[in-house]
Amino acid sequence: MLRVLSICSGVGMLDLGLRLAINARTVCYVEREIPSVKILAARMEDGTLDAAPVWSDLTTFDGRPWRGLVDIVAGG
C-alpha cells in the first residue's frame, strides 16, 4: 500500500480519491483552515478518511522526518 503525505489537504477529497483509486493510505495531513480540519477529523472518526495526525501550518511543517516513510506527496 502506498503512503501519502497530504499538504493543503482541504477536506480530504484528494486523499479519498487516492485511497479509492490506488489503495493509498494517508499518513499525515497538513491543513490550516479550522473548518476544513474539523471536517477532516469527522471523516477520520467515521472511517471515510485514514486516521493520521494533522499539522496546522505548512510554513512550519518539517518534512524531513517523513523522508523515506511516504511514497506520494499530494497537494490540494
N, CA, C and O of each residue as an XYZ file, in Angstrom:
304
protein
N       0.843     -1.175      0.000
C       0.000      0.000      0.000
C       0.893      1.245      0.000
O       1.852      1.333      0.766
N       0.568      2.186     -0.856
C       1.324      3.431     -0.925
C       0.926      4.358      0.217
O      -0.239      4.411      0.610
N       1.900      5.083      0.741
C       1.657      6.017      1.843
C       1.723      7.445      1.320
O       2.620      7.796      0.553
N       0.753      8.272      1.748
C       0.594      9.631      1.237
C       0.810     10.655      2.345
O       0.297     10.509      3.454
N       1.577     11.692      2.027
C       1.669     12.889      2.855
C       0.836     13.943      2.149
O       1.156     14.341      1.029
N      -0.216     14.391      2.785
C      -1.177     15.297      2.168
C      -0.941     16.725      2.648
O      -1.064     17.009      3.840
N      -0.600     17.628      1.720
C      -0.420     19.027      2.089
C      -1.553     19.850      1.488
O      -2.078     19.527      0.423
N      -1.920     20.917      2.188
C      -3.081     21.727      1.778
C      -4.263     20.783      1.543
O      -4.886     20.792      0.481
N      -4.549     19.984      2.541
C      -5.478     18.865      2.439
C      -6.923     19.255      2.196
O      -7.688     18.473      1.632
N      -7.303     20.442      2.611
C      -8.722     20.800      2.492
C      -9.557     19.843      3.310
O      -9.237     19.563      4.466
N     -10.619     19.342      2.724
C     -11.495     18.404      3.438
C     -11.186     16.945      3.097
O     -11.945     16.045      3.459
N     -10.075     16.714      2.401
C      -9.615     15.358      2.188
C     -10.114     14.641      0.947
O      -9.983     13.421      0.849
N     -10.682     15.366      0.000
C     -11.228     14.696     -1.186
C     -10.129     14.075     -2.063
O     -10.321     12.983     -2.598
N      -8.983     14.752     -2.218
C      -7.888     14.160     -2.980
C      -7.399     12.890     -2.297
O      -7.093     11.896     -2.955
N      -7.331     12.936     -0.989
C      -6.889     11.767     -0.224
C      -7.863     10.604     -0.366
O      -7.452      9.452     -0.505
N      -9.147     10.915     -0.332
C     -10.153      9.872     -0.533
C     -10.041      9.291     -1.936
O     -10.137      8.078     -2.117
N      -9.839     10.152     -2.929
C      -9.673      9.673     -4.304
C      -8.480      8.753     -4.450
O      -8.572      7.715     -5.105
N      -7.351      9.124     -3.843
C      -6.163      8.264     -3.903
C      -6.411      6.940     -3.183
O      -5.973      5.881     -3.633
N      -7.116      7.020     -2.064
C      -7.433      5.795     -1.317
C      -8.247      4.836     -2.178
O      -7.984      3.633     -2.196
N      -9.234      5.370     -2.889
C     -10.111      4.527     -3.694
C      -9.461      4.080     -5.003
O      -9.659      2.947     -5.442
N      -8.682      4.972     -5.625
C      -8.127      4.679     -6.943
C      -6.910      3.752     -6.900
O      -6.783      2.847     -7.725
N      -6.022      3.982     -5.939
C      -4.773      3.204     -5.946
C      -4.482      2.543     -4.607
O      -3.360      2.099     -4.361
N      -5.492      2.475     -3.738
C      -5.320      1.822     -2.443
C      -4.189      2.458     -1.631
O      -3.351      1.758     -1.062
N      -4.177      3.799     -1.586
C      -3.162      4.535     -0.834
C      -3.689      4.868      0.555
O      -4.897      4.988      0.763
N      -2.771      5.015      1.498
C      -3.131      5.372      2.870
C      -2.464      6.693      3.213
O      -1.250      6.836      3.064
N      -3.260      7.670      3.678
C      -2.711      8.959      4.094
C      -2.151      8.812      5.502
O      -2.836      8.340      6.410
N      -0.885      9.226      5.674
C      -0.215      9.078      6.968
C      -0.065     10.403      7.707
O       0.273     10.410      8.891
N      -0.313     11.537      7.021
C      -0.265     12.847      7.663
C      -0.990     13.855      6.778
O      -0.865     13.832      5.554
N      -1.743     14.731      7.414
C      -2.428     15.817      6.719
C      -1.823     17.138      7.178
O      -1.463     17.288      8.345
N      -1.712     18.097      6.259
C      -1.289     19.452      6.617
C      -2.386     20.395      6.122
O      -2.600     20.542      4.919
N      -3.069     21.025      7.066
C      -4.177     21.925      6.722
C      -4.325     22.981      7.803
O      -4.330     22.656      8.990
N      -4.446     24.243      7.407
C      -4.522     25.328      8.381
C      -5.924     25.868      8.624
O      -6.166     26.489      9.659
N      -6.841     25.652      7.711
C      -8.195     26.197      7.845
C      -9.012     25.359      8.837
O      -9.259     24.174      8.612
N      -9.420     25.992      9.927
C     -10.111     25.286     11.009
C     -11.366     24.556     10.528
O     -11.563     23.402     10.909
N     -12.230     25.177      9.705
C     -13.411     24.423      9.246
C     -13.035     23.144      8.484
O     -13.697     22.116      8.628
N     -11.983     23.212      7.685
C     -11.530     22.021      6.957
C     -10.970     20.974      7.903
O     -11.208     19.780      7.722
N     -10.228     21.412      8.909
C      -9.670     20.473      9.890
C     -10.792     19.761     10.639
O     -10.692     18.567     10.922
N     -11.850     20.485     10.957
C     -12.986     19.848     11.635
C     -13.616     18.773     10.764
O     -14.001     17.716     11.264
N     -13.724     19.030      9.479
C     -14.276     18.030      8.561
C     -13.316     16.847      8.423
O     -13.750     15.695      8.415
N     -12.012     17.128      8.316
C     -11.030     16.034      8.282
C     -11.179     15.143      9.510
O     -11.202     13.918      9.399
N     -11.280     15.768     10.682
C     -11.401     14.998     11.925
C     -12.675     14.151     11.926
O     -12.649     12.989     12.332
N     -13.778     14.726     11.475
C     -15.041     13.972     11.432
C     -14.946     12.809     10.463
O     -15.449     11.722     10.749
N     -14.309     13.019      9.327
C     -14.168     11.933      8.343
C     -13.194     10.864      8.811
O     -13.354      9.693      8.468
N     -12.188     11.246      9.589
C     -11.302     10.234     10.170
C     -12.063      9.427     11.206
O     -11.919      8.207     11.281
N     -12.871     10.108     12.005
C     -13.635      9.428     13.051
C     -14.645      8.442     12.479
O     -14.845      7.363     13.037
N     -15.287      8.810     11.357
C     -16.286      7.889     10.788
C     -15.675      6.871      9.827
O     -16.389      6.038      9.269
N     -14.347      6.935      9.631
C     -13.663      5.942      8.818
C     -13.603      6.237      7.329
O     -13.057      5.443      6.563
N     -14.160      7.375      6.908
C     -14.108      7.734      5.492
C     -12.675      8.033      5.061
O     -12.256      7.668      3.962
N     -11.926      8.706      5.945
C     -10.520      9.012      5.684
C      -9.642      8.244      6.661
O     -10.090      7.833      7.732
N      -8.390      8.059      6.277
C      -7.432      7.380      7.150
C      -7.130      8.243      8.366
O      -6.939      9.453      8.241
N      -7.086      7.631      9.529
C      -6.697      8.336     10.740
C      -5.211      8.659     10.667
O      -4.386      7.781     10.418
N      -4.881      9.923     10.887
C      -3.494     10.368     10.814
C      -3.392     11.727     11.498
O      -4.398     12.420     11.655
N      -2.183     12.111     11.905
C      -2.033     13.436     12.514
C      -2.310     14.552     11.508
O      -2.129     14.386     10.302
N      -2.759     15.703     12.044
C      -2.998     16.885     11.220
C      -2.064     17.985     11.705
O      -2.113     18.381     12.869
N      -1.212     18.479     10.808
C      -0.320     19.596     11.110
C      -1.011     20.863     10.640
O      -1.572     20.889      9.544
N      -0.981     21.916     11.450
C      -1.804     23.089     11.162
C      -1.121     24.200     10.367
O      -1.774     25.187     10.031
N       0.162     24.073     10.057
C       0.837     25.178      9.377
C       1.912     24.650      8.430
O       2.927     24.106      8.865
N       1.678     24.816      7.152
C       2.634     24.334      6.151
C       3.980     25.043      6.266
O       5.018     24.453      5.968
N       3.968     26.306      6.698
C       5.227     27.055      6.775
C       6.147     26.549      7.883
O       7.353     26.794      7.841
N       5.596     25.848      8.871
C       6.438     25.298      9.934
C       6.537     23.774      9.869
O       7.195     23.156     10.706
N       5.891     23.179      8.888
C       5.925     21.715      8.753
C       7.314     21.282      8.286
O       7.826     21.783      7.286
N       7.901     20.368      9.005
C       9.215     19.830      8.649
C       9.018     18.452      8.022
O       8.696     17.487      8.714
N       9.209     18.370      6.729
C       9.014     17.116      6.023
C      10.152     16.125      6.155
O      10.010     14.962      5.778
N      11.286     16.574      6.688
C      12.456     15.673      6.779
C      12.190     14.388      7.535
O      12.666     13.337      7.106
N      11.451     14.414      8.647
C      11.191     13.145      9.343
C      10.361     12.158      8.521
O      10.358     10.962      8.813
N       9.662     12.645      7.503
C       8.822     11.790      6.669
C       9.589     11.198      5.490
O       9.077     10.319      4.797
N      10.824     11.676      5.255
C      11.634     11.185      4.147
C      11.827      9.672      4.276
O      12.256      9.169      5.315
N      11.507      8.978      3.217
C      11.623      7.519      3.209
C      10.417      6.804      3.795
O      10.319      5.580      3.706
N       9.494      7.556      4.396
C       8.316      6.950      5.010
C       7.061      7.132      4.158
O       6.040      6.490      4.406
N       7.139      8.010      3.154
C       5.985      8.239      2.274
C       6.375      7.999      0.828
O       7.531      8.160      0.435
N       5.384      7.613      0.053
C       5.599      7.344     -1.361
C       5.092      8.472     -2.241
O       5.578      8.668     -3.355
N       4.098      9.224     -1.730
C       3.456     10.281     -2.523
C       3.293     11.511     -1.644
O       2.879     11.406     -0.489
N       3.620     12.680     -2.192
C       3.256     13.946     -1.571
C       2.164     14.521     -2.464
O       2.401     14.849     -3.627
N       0.962     14.637     -1.899
C      -0.186     15.124     -2.658
C      -0.607     16.475     -2.107
O      -0.700     16.656     -0.893
N      -0.862     17.423     -3.001
C      -1.258     18.749     -2.553
C      -2.526     19.215     -3.232
O      -2.715     19.022     -4.433
N      -3.390     19.829     -2.450
C      -4.631     20.360     -2.968
C      -4.541     21.837     -3.259
O      -5.518     22.438     -3.706
